[in-house]
Amino acid sequence: MNNSILAFIGYQEMMIIFLVVLLLFGAKKIPELARGIGRGMGEFKKAKSEFDRELELGEYEAKKSYDKPATPARPVSTEVQPPAKQEVSED
């Protein structure tokens, strides 16, 4: 919230606002409104933390796959092997 707006609201103004809210909604509705606002804020914080966690997980996985050295599909041998002897059967 912007603190510069609250700097101009004094004690008397806050009491007037509270009385207007009390007259508009009634004494029974104010706790229900506060509960609803509290639940909404809780769900917002939960969604925000879940979103942040997903971003961090994505960054971690991207970094992990980027840092991982590329490996060939099969090992490459540098040794030269002689061809295998084929036996000829005598009939």
Buried (B, 14 or more C-beta within 10 A) or exposed (E): EEEEEEEEEEEEEEEEEEEEEEEEEEEEEBEEEEEEEEEEEEEEEEEEEEEEEEEEEEEEEEEEEEEEEEEEEEEEEEEEEEEEEEEEEEE
